[in-house]
Amino acid sequence: GALFHRHVLNNESNVCYGEGGAGTYSDGKLTSRIGRNAVQVRKVLDTLHSFGAPDQILVNGKPHMGTDKLMRILQNSRKHLEAAGVKYMFGCKVTGLEGGKDGQPVT
């Protein structure tokens, strides 16, 4: 709201942040420069499909999920990660990550 309606940019919280980031408001086109049949790309497409992306992303040469489906796919992804023990903390700022070598912060 604030950015699009009131033209106020909050440097700590705007459409580039949060669940999905700026991509949430994209048109849902999936683009890769490493080739659509690369193992890594197939894994991403299969994962998105498992969270509700349309069947066509698995077979189309230029896969497209559709803007209207992105929020549901993100929500399904979040539910899956929460069930695996991931804790989402909305409204918080990440200042570092732990879990590097010997439990040291990741930089």
Sequence and secondary structure as in RCSB ss.txt:
>XXXX:A:sequence
GALFHRHVLNNESNVCYGEGGAGTYSDGKLTSRIGRNAVQVRKVLDTLHSFGAPDQILVNGKPHMGTDKLMRILQ
NSRKHLEAAGVKYMFGCKVTGLEGGKDGQPVT
>XXXX:A:secstr
 HHHHH    TTSSTTSSTTGGGGGS  B   SS TTSHHHHHHHHHHHHTT  GGGGT SS B  HHHHHHHHH
HHHHHHHHTT    TT     B  SGGG  B 
